[in-house]
């Protein structure tokens, strides 16, 4: 890693953190799953073993990340999408 480059991490809940550079999107579970395409995407990710449930509490959001293997992983979190977005420092 080059000097002066800061790596930011996003805490998704419990002991799970992801590198902010791999973030594709942060989504509200209630509003995003209204669309059938989103529901289909989540179902395909689940079938493919690419869903990580961060907590056993009521899920509020999901975060899509592109891993180093170029495969996407969907993290289901009990933390709201608004809170996760604030944690990234983007707002």
N, C-alpha and C positions, 0 to 999 in steps of 0.2 A: 504494500500500500504506500502511496506517495505521501510525503510530508505535507501537512496542512490540510489534508482532506479529512473532514469529520464524517464519521459514519453514524447515522441516526437510527435508532431502533424504536419500534412501536410495541408497547406492552399491550397484549390482547386479553389478558386475564390469567389468573393463576400464575404459572411459571413460564408462560409462552410469550416470547418476543420475536418479532420479525424485523429484518433489515428494511428500512423505509425505501431503499433503492429497488427492492423487488415488488413493491406495491403496484398493483394494477388498479384496484378500486376498493372503496369502503362503502358498503350498502346497508341501508335499513331493511331489516328482514320483513317487516310488515308491508312496507310500500313497494319494495322491489319484487316481492313474490306475487304481486297482483298479475304481472304479465306472465303468459304461458311460456314464453321463451326463457325467461329467467328460471322458472320452475323446472323446465326441461334441462337447462344447463346444470342446475343443482342436482337433479336426479342422476344425470350422466356422471357428474363428479363423484357422487356417492357410489354409484355402481363401479366406477373406476378406482375406488379406494383413495380418492384424492381429497376427502373431507376430514378435517380434524376438528372435533368438538372440544373447545377449550374448557368448557365448564358444564356441569350437569344442571346448572340453574337455567331459568327461562332465557332462551336466546333472543337477542335484540338486533344483532347485526351479523353480517358476514364480510370477510375480507378475502379478496382474491390476490394471490401473490404468484409471481413467476420465480420458481426455484432455479438454482444453478444448472439443474439438469434440463432446463427449458420447459419443464412440466409445470402446469398451474396447480396450486393447492388452494382449497377453500377452507378458511378458518371460521368456525361458528363461535361467536363470542356473546357473553352476557352483558357486555358493555355497549352502550348506545353508539350508533354511528357518529353522532355529533361529538361525543366525548372523544372517540378515537380520532376523528378529524382534528380536533383541537390539540390532541397529543402529538400530532405530526408537525405542528407549527405552521400549517398551511393557511390557517385563518387566525 
